[in-house]
Amino acid sequence: MAEPIKIRAQLQGEMTEIRILMQHPMETGQRKDEKGQTLPVNFIQTFSVLHNGKPLVEGQLNTSIAKNPLFVFKARSIKAGDRLVVAWKDNLGDQRQDEITVA
C-alpha cells in the first residue's frame, strides 16, 4: 500500500489554504532502470478532495506530473472541526485515501 497522503489545512480568515502531498513514483514509461529496462508507466489517474463528504476538488492527472505531486489551493467556508478526505487511484489500480479534521 502507498505511503499516507500528507494533508494540511491552514485557516486564514474566510479562506483556508489546503496543501496535499501524494507519495507516488509517477513514472512516464520513458525512464530506464540500472539494467537498461524501461520502467513501466505508473501514474495517478484521478484524485478527489471531499469536504464533510461533499466534493470540493476532483481531478485527472497524467504522466507529465512530477514524482510525489504537491497541490496547494484555497477554499472558502471551511472551519475548525470540518473533515477533509483526499483519495487517489492510479493506472495500475492502486489507491489511497486519507483524511484529517481541520484544527
C-alpha distances in whole Angstrom, upper triangle without the diagonal:
4,7,9,12,15,18,21,24,28,31,34,36,36,33,30,28,24,22,18,16,13,11,11,13,15,17,20,21,24,23,24,22,24,26,27,24,23,19,18,18,14,15,14,16,17,16,18,20,21,24,25,23,25,24,25,23,22,21,21,20,20,20,23,21,20,17,15,17,19,21,24,26,29,29,32,33,30,31,30,28,27,23,21,17,15,13,12,12,12,15,12,11,8,8,8,11,12,16,19,23,25,27
4,6,9,12,15,18,22,25,28,31,34,33,30,27,25,21,18,15,12,9,7,7,10,12,15,18,19,22,21,22,21,23,25,26,23,22,18,17,16,13,12,12,15,15,14,16,17,20,22,24,23,24,23,23,21,20,19,19,17,18,18,20,17,16,13,11,14,15,18,21,23,26,27,30,31,28,29,28,27,25,21,19,16,13,11,10,11,11,14,12,12,8,8,7,10,11,15,17,21,23,25
4,7,9,12,16,19,22,26,28,31,32,28,25,22,19,16,13,10,8,6,8,11,14,16,20,22,24,22,23,22,24,26,27,25,24,20,20,19,15,15,14,17,17,15,17,17,19,22,23,23,24,23,23,21,21,20,20,19,20,19,21,18,16,13,10,13,14,16,19,22,24,25,28,29,26,27,26,25,23,20,18,15,13,12,12,13,14,17,16,15,12,10,8,10,10,13,15,19,21,23
4,6,9,13,16,19,22,25,28,28,25,22,20,16,14,11,9,8,7,10,14,16,19,22,24,26,25,27,25,28,30,31,29,27,23,23,21,18,16,14,17,16,14,15,15,16,18,20,19,21,20,20,19,19,19,20,19,20,21,22,19,17,15,11,13,13,15,17,19,22,22,25,26,22,23,22,21,20,16,14,12,10,10,11,13,15,18,18,17,13,11,7,8,7,10,12,15,17,19
4,6,10,13,16,19,22,25,25,22,18,16,13,10,7,6,5,6,10,13,15,18,21,24,26,25,27,26,29,31,31,29,27,24,23,21,17,15,13,15,14,11,12,12,14,16,18,18,19,17,17,15,16,16,17,16,18,19,20,16,15,13,10,10,10,11,13,16,18,19,22,23,20,21,20,19,18,15,12,10,8,8,9,12,14,18,18,17,14,11,8,7,6,8,10,14,15,17
4,7,10,13,17,19,23,23,20,16,14,10,8,6,5,7,8,12,15,17,20,23,26,28,27,29,28,30,33,33,32,30,26,25,24,20,18,15,18,17,14,14,13,15,16,18,19,20,19,17,16,17,17,19,18,20,21,21,17,16,14,11,11,9,11,12,14,16,18,20,21,18,19,18,18,17,14,12,11,9,11,12,16,17,21,21,20,17,15,11,10,8,9,9,13,13,15
4,7,10,13,16,19,19,16,12,11,7,6,5,7,9,11,15,18,19,23,25,28,30,29,31,31,33,36,36,35,32,29,28,26,22,19,17,19,17,13,12,10,12,13,15,16,17,16,14,14,16,16,19,18,21,22,22,19,18,17,13,12,10,10,10,12,13,14,17,18,14,15,15,15,13,11,8,9,8,11,13,17,19,22,23,22,19,16,13,11,8,7,7,10,10,12
4,7,10,13,16,16,14,10,8,6,5,7,9,12,14,18,21,22,25,28,31,32,32,34,34,36,39,39,37,35,32,31,29,26,23,20,22,20,16,15,12,14,13,15,17,18,17,15,15,18,18,21,21,24,25,24,21,20,19,15,14,11,11,9,11,12,13,15,16,13,13,12,13,13,11,9,11,11,14,16,20,22,26,27,26,23,20,17,14,12,10,8,10,8,10
4,6,9,12,13,10,6,6,4,6,9,12,15,18,21,24,24,28,30,33,35,35,37,37,39,42,42,41,38,35,34,31,28,25,22,24,21,17,15,12,13,11,14,16,16,16,13,14,17,19,22,22,25,27,26,22,22,22,18,17,13,12,10,10,9,10,12,12,9,10,10,11,10,10,9,11,12,16,18,22,24,28,29,28,25,22,19,16,13,11,9,9,6,8
4,6,10,11,9,5,5,7,9,12,15,18,21,24,27,27,31,33,36,37,37,39,39,42,45,44,43,41,37,37,34,31,28,25,27,24,21,19,15,16,14,16,19,19,19,16,17,20,22,25,25,28,29,28,25,24,24,21,19,15,14,11,11,9,10,12,12,10,10,10,12,12,13,12,15,16,19,22,25,28,31,33,31,29,26,23,20,17,15,12,11,8,8
4,6,8,6,4,7,9,12,15,18,21,24,27,30,30,34,36,39,40,40,43,43,45,48,48,47,44,41,40,37,34,31,28,29,26,23,20,17,17,14,16,19,19,19,16,18,21,23,26,27,30,32,31,27,27,28,24,22,19,17,13,12,10,10,10,10,8,7,8,11,11,13,13,17,18,21,24,28,30,34,35,34,32,28,25,22,19,17,14,12,8,8
4,6,5,5,7,10,13,17,20,23,26,29,32,32,35,37,40,41,41,44,44,47,50,49,48,45,42,42,39,36,32,30,31,28,25,22,19,19,17,19,22,21,21,18,19,23,24,28,28,31,33,31,28,28,29,26,23,20,17,14,12,9,10,10,11,10,10,11,15,15,17,16,20,20,24,26,30,32,36,38,36,34,31,28,25,23,20,17,16,12,12
4,5,7,10,13,17,20,23,26,29,32,35,35,39,40,43,45,44,47,48,50,53,52,51,49,45,45,42,39,35,32,33,30,27,24,21,20,17,19,22,22,22,19,21,24,26,30,31,34,36,34,31,31,32,29,27,23,21,17,15,11,11,9,10,10,9,11,15,15,18,18,21,23,26,29,33,35,38,40,39,37,33,30,28,25,22,19,17,14,13
4,7,10,13,17,20,23,26,29,32,35,34,38,39,42,44,44,47,48,50,53,52,51,48,45,44,41,38,34,31,31,28,25,22,19,18,15,17,20,19,19,16,18,22,24,28,29,32,35,33,30,31,32,29,26,23,20,17,14,10,8,6,7,8,9,12,15,14,17,17,20,21,25,27,31,34,37,39,37,36,32,30,27,24,22,19,17,14,14
4,7,10,13,16,20,22,26,28,31,30,34,35,39,40,40,43,44,46,49,48,47,44,41,40,37,34,31,28,28,25,22,19,16,16,14,16,19,18,17,14,15,19,21,24,26,29,31,30,27,27,28,25,23,19,16,13,10,6,6,5,7,7,9,12,15,14,15,15,18,19,22,24,28,30,33,36,34,33,29,27,24,22,19,17,16,13,14
4,6,10,13,16,19,23,25,28,28,31,33,36,38,38,41,41,44,46,46,44,42,38,37,34,31,28,25,26,23,19,17,14,14,12,14,17,16,16,12,14,18,19,23,24,27,29,28,24,25,25,22,20,16,14,10,8,5,5,6,8,6,8,10,13,11,13,12,15,16,19,21,25,27,31,33,31,29,26,23,21,18,16,14,13,10,11
4,7,10,13,16,20,22,25,25,28,30,33,34,34,37,38,40,43,42,41,38,35,35,32,29,25,23,24,21,18,16,13,15,13,16,18,18,16,13,13,17,18,21,21,24,26,25,21,21,22,19,17,13,10,7,6,4,7,9,11,10,11,13,15,14,14,12,15,15,18,20,23,25,29,31,30,28,24,22,20,18,16,14,14,11,12
4,7,10,13,16,19,22,22,25,27,30,32,32,35,35,37,40,39,38,35,32,31,29,25,22,19,20,18,15,13,10,12,11,14,16,16,14,11,11,14,15,18,18,22,23,22,19,19,19,16,14,10,8,6,5,6,8,11,12,10,12,13,15,13,12,9,11,11,14,16,20,22,25,27,26,24,21,18,16,14,12,11,12,10,12
4,7,10,13,16,19,19,22,24,28,29,28,31,31,34,37,36,35,32,29,29,26,23,20,17,19,17,14,13,11,14,14,17,18,18,16,13,13,15,15,17,17,20,21,20,16,16,16,13,11,7,6,5,7,9,11,14,16,14,15,16,17,15,14,11,12,11,14,15,18,20,23,25,24,22,19,17,15,13,12,12,14,12,14
4,6,10,12,16,16,19,21,25,26,26,28,29,31,34,33,32,29,26,25,23,19,16,14,16,14,11,11,10,13,14,17,17,17,15,13,12,13,13,15,14,17,18,18,14,14,13,10,8,6,5,6,9,12,13,17,18,16,18,18,18,16,14,11,11,8,10,11,15,16,20,21,21,18,15,13,12,11,11,11,14,13,16
4,6,9,12,13,17,19,22,24,23,25,25,28,30,30,29,26,23,22,20,17,14,12,15,14,12,13,12,15,17,20,20,21,18,17,15,15,15,16,14,16,17,16,13,11,10,7,6,4,7,9,12,15,17,20,22,19,21,21,21,19,17,14,13,10,11,11,14,15,18,20,19,17,14,12,12,11,12,13,16,16,18
4,6,10,10,14,17,19,21,21,23,23,26,28,28,26,24,20,19,17,14,11,9,12,12,10,12,12,15,18,20,20,20,18,17,15,14,13,14,12,14,14,15,11,11,9,5,6,7,9,12,14,17,19,23,24,21,23,23,23,21,18,15,13,9,9,8,11,11,15,16,16,13,11,9,10,10,12,14,18,18,21
4,7,9,12,16,18,20,19,20,20,22,25,25,23,21,18,17,16,12,11,10,14,14,13,15,16,19,21,23,23,24,22,21,18,18,16,16,14,15,15,16,12,11,8,4,7,9,12,15,18,21,23,26,28,25,26,26,26,24,21,18,16,12,12,10,12,12,15,15,15,12,11,10,12,12,15,17,20,21,23
4,6,9,12,14,16,15,17,17,20,22,22,20,18,14,14,12,9,7,8,11,13,12,15,17,20,23,25,24,25,22,22,19,18,16,15,12,12,12,13,10,9,6,5,7,11,13,17,20,23,25,28,30,27,29,29,29,27,23,20,18,14,13,10,10,9,12,12,13,10,10,10,13,14,17,20,23,24,27
4,6,9,11,13,12,14,13,16,18,18,16,14,11,11,10,7,7,9,13,15,15,18,20,24,27,29,28,28,26,25,22,20,18,16,13,12,10,12,10,8,5,6,9,13,16,19,22,26,28,31,33,31,33,33,32,30,27,24,21,18,16,13,13,10,12,12,14,12,13,14,17,18,21,23,27,28,30
4,7,9,11,11,14,14,18,20,19,17,14,11,10,8,6,4,7,10,12,14,17,19,23,26,29,27,27,24,24,20,18,15,13,10,8,6,8,7,6,5,7,8,12,14,18,21,25,27,30,32,30,33,33,33,30,27,24,21,18,16,12,12,9,10,11,14,12,13,14,17,19,22,24,28,28,31
4,6,8,8,10,11,15,17,15,13,10,7,7,5,5,6,9,12,15,17,20,23,26,30,32,31,31,28,27,24,21,18,16,12,10,7,9,9,9,8,11,12,16,18,22,24,28,30,34,36,34,36,37,36,34,31,27,25,21,19,16,14,11,11,11,14,14,16,17,20,22,25,28,31,32,35
4,5,7,10,13,16,17,15,13,10,8,7,5,7,7,11,12,16,18,22,24,28,31,34,32,32,28,28,24,22,18,15,12,9,5,7,9,9,10,13,14,17,19,23,25,29,31,35,37,35,38,39,39,36,33,29,27,23,21,17,16,12,11,13,16,16,18,20,23,25,28,30,34,34,37
4,6,8,11,14,15,12,10,6,5,5,4,7,10,13,14,18,21,24,27,31,34,37,35,34,31,31,27,25,21,18,15,12,8,11,13,13,13,16,17,21,23,27,29,33,35,38,40,39,41,42,42,39,36,32,30,26,23,20,18,14,12,13,16,17,19,22,25,27,31,33,37,37,40
4,7,10,13,14,11,10,6,7,8,8,11,13,16,17,21,23,27,30,33,36,39,38,37,34,33,29,27,24,20,17,14,10,11,13,13,14,17,18,22,24,28,30,34,36,40,42,41,43,44,44,41,38,35,32,28,26,23,21,17,16,17,20,21,23,25,28,30,33,35,39,39,42
4,7,10,11,9,8,6,6,8,9,11,13,17,19,22,24,28,30,34,37,40,38,38,35,34,31,28,25,22,19,16,12,13,14,13,13,16,18,21,24,27,30,34,37,40,43,41,43,43,43,41,38,35,32,29,27,23,22,18,17,18,21,21,23,25,28,30,33,35,38,39,41
4,7,8,5,5,4,5,9,11,13,16,20,22,25,27,31,33,36,40,42,41,41,38,37,34,32,28,25,22,19,15,17,18,16,15,19,21,24,27,31,34,37,40,43,46,44,46,46,46,44,41,37,35,31,29,25,24,20,19,19,22,22,24,26,30,31,35,37,41,41,43
4,5,5,5,6,6,10,13,14,17,20,23,26,28,31,33,37,40,42,41,41,38,38,35,33,30,27,24,21,17,19,19,17,16,19,21,25,28,31,34,38,40,44,46,44,46,46,45,43,40,37,34,31,29,26,24,21,20,19,22,22,24,26,29,31,34,36,40,41,43
4,6,7,10,10,14,17,18,21,24,27,30,31,35,37,40,43,45,44,45,42,41,38,36,33,31,27,25,21,22,23,20,18,21,24,27,31,34,37,41,43,47,49,47,48,48,48,46,43,40,37,34,32,29,28,24,24,23,26,25,27,29,32,33,37,39,42,43,45
4,6,9,10,14,17,19,22,25,28,31,33,36,39,42,45,47,46,46,43,43,40,38,35,32,29,26,22,24,25,23,21,24,27,30,33,37,40,44,46,50,52,49,51,51,50,48,45,42,39,36,34,31,29,25,24,23,26,26,28,30,34,35,39,41,45,46,48
4,6,9,12,15,18,21,24,26,30,32,35,38,41,44,47,45,45,42,42,39,36,33,30,27,24,20,22,23,21,20,23,26,29,32,36,39,43,45,49,51,49,51,51,50,48,45,42,39,36,33,30,28,24,23,22,26,25,28,30,34,36,39,41,45,46,48
4,6,9,12,15,18,22,24,27,29,33,36,39,42,44,43,43,40,40,37,34,31,28,25,22,18,20,22,21,19,22,25,28,31,35,38,41,43,47,49,47,49,49,48,46,43,40,37,33,31,27,25,22,20,19,22,22,25,28,31,33,37,39,43,44,46
4,6,9,12,15,19,20,24,26,30,33,36,39,42,40,40,37,37,33,31,28,24,21,18,15,17,18,18,17,20,22,26,28,32,34,38,40,44,46,44,46,47,46,44,41,37,34,31,28,25,22,19,17,16,20,20,23,25,29,31,35,37,41,42,44
4,7,9,12,16,17,21,23,27,29,33,36,38,37,37,34,34,30,28,25,22,19,16,13,15,16,15,14,17,19,22,25,29,32,35,37,41,43,41,43,43,42,40,37,34,31,27,25,21,19,15,14,13,17,17,20,22,25,28,31,34,37,38,41
4,6,10,13,15,18,21,24,27,31,34,36,34,34,31,32,28,26,23,19,17,14,11,14,15,15,14,17,18,22,24,28,31,34,36,39,41,39,42,42,41,39,35,32,29,25,23,19,16,13,11,10,14,14,17,20,23,26,30,32,36,37,40
4,7,10,11,15,18,21,24,28,31,33,31,31,28,28,25,22,19,16,13,10,8,11,12,13,12,15,16,20,21,25,27,31,33,36,38,36,39,39,39,36,33,29,26,23,20,16,14,10,8,9,12,13,16,18,21,24,27,30,34,35,38
4,7,9,12,15,18,21,24,28,30,28,28,25,25,22,20,17,14,11,9,8,11,11,12,10,12,13,17,19,23,25,28,30,33,35,33,36,36,35,33,29,26,23,19,16,13,11,7,6,7,10,10,12,14,18,20,24,27,30,31,34
4,6,9,11,15,18,21,25,27,25,25,22,22,19,16,13,10,8,6,6,9,8,10,9,10,10,14,15,19,21,25,26,30,32,30,32,33,32,30,26,23,20,16,14,10,9,5,6,8,10,10,11,13,16,18,21,24,27,28,31
4,6,7,11,14,17,21,23,22,21,18,18,15,13,10,8,6,7,8,11,9,11,10,10,9,12,13,17,19,22,23,26,28,26,29,29,29,26,23,19,17,13,10,7,6,4,6,9,9,9,9,10,13,15,18,21,24,25,28
4,7,11,14,17,21,23,21,20,17,17,14,11,8,5,5,6,9,11,10,13,13,13,12,15,15,18,19,22,23,26,28,27,29,30,30,27,24,20,17,14,11,8,6,5,6,9,9,10,10,12,14,17,19,22,25,26,30
4,7,11,13,17,20,17,16,13,14,11,7,6,4,6,9,12,14,12,15,15,14,13,14,13,16,17,20,20,23,24,23,26,27,26,23,20,17,14,11,8,6,6,7,9,12,11,11,10,11,12,15,17,20,23,23,27
4,7,10,14,16,15,14,11,11,8,6,5,6,8,11,14,15,13,15,15,13,11,12,11,14,14,17,17,20,21,20,22,23,23,20,17,13,11,7,5,4,7,9,12,14,13,12,9,9,9,12,13,16,19,20,23
4,7,10,13,11,10,7,8,5,4,6,9,11,15,18,18,16,18,18,16,14,14,12,13,13,15,14,17,18,16,19,21,20,16,14,10,8,6,5,7,9,12,15,17,15,15,12,11,9,11,11,14,16,17,21
4,7,10,9,8,6,5,5,6,9,12,14,18,20,21,18,19,19,17,15,13,11,12,11,12,11,14,15,13,16,17,16,13,10,7,6,5,7,9,13,16,19,21,19,17,14,12,10,10,9,11,13,13,17
4,6,5,5,4,5,7,9,12,15,17,21,24,25,22,23,23,20,18,17,15,15,14,14,12,13,13,11,14,15,14,10,8,6,5,7,9,12,15,18,21,23,20,19,16,14,11,11,9,11,12,12,16
4,5,5,6,6,9,12,15,18,21,24,27,27,24,26,26,23,20,19,16,15,14,13,10,11,10,8,10,12,11,7,6,5,7,9,12,15,18,22,25,27,24,23,19,17,14,12,10,10,10,10,14
4,6,8,9,12,15,18,21,24,27,30,31,28,29,28,25,24,22,19,19,17,16,13,13,11,9,11,12,10,6,5,6,8,11,14,17,20,24,27,28,25,24,20,18,14,13,10,10,9,10,14
4,7,9,12,13,16,19,22,26,29,29,27,28,28,25,23,22,20,20,18,18,15,16,14,13,14,15,13,10,8,8,8,11,12,15,18,22,25,26,23,22,18,16,13,13,11,12,12,14,17
4,6,9,11,15,18,21,24,28,28,26,28,28,25,23,22,19,19,17,16,13,14,13,12,15,16,15,11,10,9,10,11,13,16,18,22,24,26,23,23,19,18,15,15,13,14,14,15,19
4,6,7,11,14,17,21,24,25,22,24,25,23,20,19,16,16,14,14,12,13,13,13,16,18,17,13,12,10,9,10,11,13,16,19,22,24,21,21,18,17,14,15,14,15,16,16,20
4,7,10,14,17,20,23,23,21,23,24,21,18,17,14,13,11,11,8,10,11,11,14,16,16,13,11,9,10,10,12,14,17,20,23,25,23,22,19,17,15,15,13,14,15,15,18
4,7,10,13,17,20,20,17,19,20,18,15,14,11,11,10,11,10,13,14,14,17,19,19,16,14,11,10,9,11,12,14,17,19,22,20,20,17,16,14,15,14,16,17,17,20
4,7,10,14,17,18,16,18,19,18,15,15,12,14,13,14,14,16,18,17,21,22,22,18,16,13,12,10,10,10,12,14,16,19,18,18,15,15,14,15,15,18,19,20,23
4,7,10,14,14,12,15,17,16,13,13,11,13,13,15,16,19,21,20,23,25,25,21,19,16,14,11,11,9,11,12,14,17,16,16,14,15,15,16,17,20,22,22,25
4,7,11,12,11,14,15,15,13,14,13,16,16,19,19,22,24,24,27,28,28,25,22,19,17,14,12,10,10,10,11,15,14,15,14,15,16,18,20,22,25,25,28
4,7,8,7,10,12,12,10,12,12,15,16,19,21,24,26,25,28,30,30,26,24,20,18,15,13,10,10,9,10,14,14,14,14,15,16,19,20,23,26,26,29
4,6,6,10,11,13,11,14,14,18,19,23,24,28,30,29,32,33,33,30,27,24,21,18,16,13,12,10,9,13,14,15,15,17,19,21,24,26,29,29,32
4,6,8,10,12,11,15,16,19,21,25,27,30,33,31,34,35,35,32,30,26,24,20,18,15,14,11,10,13,15,16,16,18,21,23,25,28,31,31,34
4,7,9,12,11,13,14,18,20,23,26,29,32,31,34,35,35,32,30,26,25,21,19,16,16,14,14,17,19,19,19,20,22,24,26,28,31,31,34
4,7,9,7,10,11,14,17,20,23,26,29,28,30,31,32,29,27,23,21,18,17,14,14,13,14,16,18,17,17,18,19,21,23,24,28,27,30
4,6,6,9,11,14,17,21,24,28,30,28,31,31,32,30,27,24,22,18,18,15,16,14,15,17,19,18,18,18,20,21,23,24,27,27,29
4,6,9,12,16,19,23,25,29,31,29,31,31,31,29,27,23,21,18,17,14,15,13,15,16,18,16,16,16,18,19,21,23,26,26,28
4,7,10,13,17,20,22,26,28,26,27,27,28,26,23,20,18,14,14,12,14,13,15,16,17,15,14,13,15,15,18,19,23,23,25
4,7,10,13,17,19,23,25,23,25,26,26,24,22,18,17,13,13,11,13,13,16,17,18,16,15,14,15,15,17,19,22,22,24
4,7,10,14,16,20,22,20,22,23,24,22,20,16,16,13,14,13,16,16,19,21,21,19,17,15,15,15,16,17,19,19,21
4,7,10,13,17,19,17,20,21,22,20,18,14,14,11,13,13,16,17,19,22,22,20,17,16,15,15,15,16,18,17,20
4,7,10,14,17,15,17,19,20,18,17,14,15,13,15,16,19,20,23,25,25,23,21,19,18,16,16,16,17,16,18
4,7,11,14,13,16,17,19,17,16,13,15,13,16,17,20,22,25,27,26,25,22,20,19,18,17,16,17,15,17
4,7,10,10,13,15,17,15,15,13,15,15,18,19,23,25,28,30,29,28,25,22,20,19,17,16,16,14,16
4,7,7,10,13,15,13,13,12,14,15,18,20,23,25,28,31,29,28,25,23,20,19,17,16,15,13,15
4,6,9,12,14,12,14,13,16,17,20,23,26,29,32,34,32,31,28,25,23,21,18,17,16,13,15
4,6,10,12,10,12,12,16,18,21,24,27,30,33,35,33,32,28,26,23,21,18,16,14,12,14
4,7,9,7,9,9,13,15,19,22,25,28,31,33,31,29,26,23,20,18,14,12,11,8,10
4,6,6,9,11,14,17,21,24,27,30,34,36,33,31,28,25,21,19,15,12,10,7,8
4,6,9,11,15,17,21,24,28,31,35,36,33,31,28,24,21,18,14,11,8,5,5
4,7,10,13,16,20,23,27,30,33,34,32,30,26,23,19,16,12,9,6,5,6
4,7,10,13,17,20,24,27,31,32,29,27,23,20,17,14,10,8,6,5,8
4,7,10,13,17,20,24,27,28,26,24,20,17,13,11,7,6,5,6,10
4,7,10,14,17,20,24,25,23,21,17,14,11,8,5,5,6,7,11
4,7,10,14,17,21,22,19,17,13,11,7,6,4,7,9,11,14
4,7,11,14,17,19,16,14,11,8,6,6,6,9,12,13,16
4,7,10,14,15,13,11,7,6,4,7,9,12,15,17,20
4,7,10,12,10,8,6,6,7,9,12,15,19,20,23
4,7,8,6,6,4,7,9,12,15,19,22,24,27
4,5,5,5,6,9,12,15,18,22,25,27,30
4,6,7,9,13,16,19,22,25,29,30,33
4,6,9,12,16,19,23,26,30,31,34
4,6,10,13,17,20,24,27,29,32
4,7,11,14,18,21,25,27,30
4,7,10,14,17,21,23,26
4,7,10,14,17,20,23
4,7,11,14,16,19
4,7,11,13,16
4,7,10,13
4,6,9
4,6
4
